[in-house]
Amino acid sequence: MSSGASNFVESVDGVFLLSIIISVFFLVLITTMMIYFVIKYSRKRNPKAVNVHSNTMLEVTWTIIPMILVLILFWYGWVGYKEMVDIPEDAMTIEVTAQMWQWKFKYETGKVTDSLYVPVNKAVKLTLISNDVNHAFFVPKFRIKKDILPGRDRAVWFIANDIEVYDVFCAEYCGLNHSAMLTKVVVMSAADFEYWLNAGNDEKPDDNAELNDNNEAKTEIIKRENQN
């Protein structure tokens, strides 16, 4: 399994894959047994019903096995959850403000953008603030989603593994234009990010620092952001 776009992809996808495998196994098992018993104990084969007494061993078995499987799923889920809530102390902090129907990102230098710019292979902590109603910060490729509640301190963190552009959605219905509350995460090299972060708002990062990935969408986002 590949590491994916962020440090959480492998653990989240692992739990999801495990739950799918267990679900499919029991779906096939139960369906097969159901069909077998329908045929074996049909009225044609058994015109007179027979009372079946309890089977202690069978009842213990179908209680213990599901309990063990549920505990295994819980353990993997808990380990992944702990990783998501244990934010590294050296993480770079960016303040995220959500309001109907836009995003704002404020950096430690005071710079404000409407798209999220982060360095690759660096822990990033997002402090989440809502100016009005409930929102949810959701980056599917990073496998992160966090509700943003008015008057509540919320945070989420991640490490982006690849220089790329990713979609950001609001995953909590927040009114008429909820579906249009979209933005991007632009992952840059450390050198390009440092230059961009400390450059004036009227300067374009690609004028003086060439991005490692010449993705047209990324370049367009950067140009648009610095023209605001």
N, C-alpha and C positions, 0 to 999 in steps of 0.2 A: 504494500500500500504506500503510495507516494505521500510526501509531507504536505503537499497542497499549497494553497495560497497563504495560509497563516499557520501558526503553531498549534491551532486547535483542530485543524481538519482531520488529522489522523485519529485523535481520540474520539471525536464526535462521530466520525464515519465508522469507526470500529464498533462502538456501542450500537449504532443503527444497524450495521451489517449483522451483528450477533443477534439482535432482536428479530430481524427479518428471517434469519436462518432457523431460529427456534420456532417462530410463528409458522413458517412454511412446513417444517417437520411435523408439527402437531396438526396442522391443517390436513396434510396428506394422511397421517396416521389415523386421525379421528374419522375422516371421510371414508377411508378404506374399511375401518372397523364397522362403521355405520352401514355401509353397503353390505358387508359380509353378514352382519346380524339381521338385516332386513331380509336377506335371502334365506339364511339358515333357520330363522325363527318365524318364517312366514306362516300364515294361516293354513296354507296347503300342506306344509311339512309338519306343522304342529297344530292340529285342529283343536286339541285340548290344552289350555294354558297350564303351565307348571309353575308352582311357586318356587322362586329361587331364594335361598337363604343367604345371609350376609357372608362375606369372605374377608376376614380380618386382615390377612396379608395383602390382599388386593387393595383394600381401602387405605392401609398404611402406605403402600407403594404409590398410589395416585395422589397421596397427600404430601409425602416427603419429596418426591421428584420435582413437582412444580415449586415447592418451597425453596429447594436448592437452586433451581433455575432463576427464580425471582431474586434470591439473595446475590447470585452472581451478577445479574443485571444491575442490581442496586449498587454493588461494589464498583463496577466499572463506571456507572453513572456518577457515583460520589467522587471517585478519583478525578474524573473529568471536570466536575463542578468545582472541586477544591482548586484545581489548576486555574480555572477561570476567575475565581474570586481572590486568589492570592496574587495581588498586583506587586511586581518588583519595585523595590524602593528607588531604583535608578531609572524608572520609566519616565520618558518625556511626557509632560502633561499638556493636553490641549482641551480647552473649554468648548463644549458643544452646546449651542442654544437652539432649541426647537420651538417653532411657533407656526401657527397656521399661515402659509403652508410652505415653509422654507427652513433651511438650515444655515447656521452661522458657526464658524470655527475660529476661535481666538487662540493665538499662540503665545508663548512666553515672552516674546518680544513686543507684544501688543498688536501684531498684525492680525487682520480679520479677513476671512475669505468665505465664499459660499460653497467651495469644494474643499475636501479634506486632503491635505498634502502631508505625507509622512515619509521618513527615510526607511530604506530596506534594512532588514535584520536588526531592527532597533525596537525595544519594548516601548509601546505608546499607550499612555493612559488617557482615556477620554472621560472628563467629568461632564455629566449630562444634566442639563437644565431645561425646564419647560417654562415658557412665558405665558401659557394659557391652559391648554387641555392636555390629556394624556397622549403621548407619542411613544414610538418605539424605534430605536436605532438598530437597523438590520442590514448586515453585509453578508449575503448568502455565501459568497466565495470564502469568506473568513470563518464561517460557521459561528458568528456572534449575533446575538439579538438581546437588547436590553430595553425594558420599559423605562420611559422618562415621565416622571410624575411631578406635577406642580408642588413646590414646597418640600420636595424630598431630595436628599443627597444621593445621587446614583453615579456609578462609574463602571466602565468596562475597559479591558485592555486587550492588546494583541501584539503579535510580531508579524509583520508582512515579510514573506519569503521571496517574493519575486517583484521585479520592477515592471509594473503593469498598471492598468486603470480598471477599477472595479466599481460596480453599481452599489449605491446606498438607497435604501427604501425606508419609509415610515411604515412599520408593520402594525400599527394600532390605528383604527379608524378615528380620524380627527376632524371630520367635517366634509363639506362639499367637495373640496379639491384635494382630498387625501391622496388619491391615486397619482396626483401630479407633484407630490412632495418627494422629489428625487434629487440626487446629487451623485458625486463621484468621489472615490478614494484614488488619489494619484500617488503611487509609490515611486520614489525617486532614489537614486544613489545617495549615499551620505554626503558626498561633496556637492552634488547638485542641490540637495535640500538645504544645506548650510548656506550656500550662496543665495538661493531663493529667499530663505527666511530672513536674511540680513540685508537683502536688496530693497530699494525703495519700491513703493507700489506701482510706480510708472515704468519700472524696468522689467523686461521680459527675461526669464531665466535662460532661454535658449539663445539670447543675444551674446552672452559671455560665457556660458557653460553648456556644453553639448550634453544632452541627455543620453544615457547609455542605450535606451530603447527609443528608436525614432518612430514611435507609434503616432500616427496623425491625430488620433483622438486625444491623446495625452497632450500633445503640443497645442492643440486648439483650446483645450480646457485651461492650460496655463496662460495662454495669451488673453483669453476672455477674462480670467480672474484678475489679471494685473491691469486690465483696462478699466475695471470698476473703481 
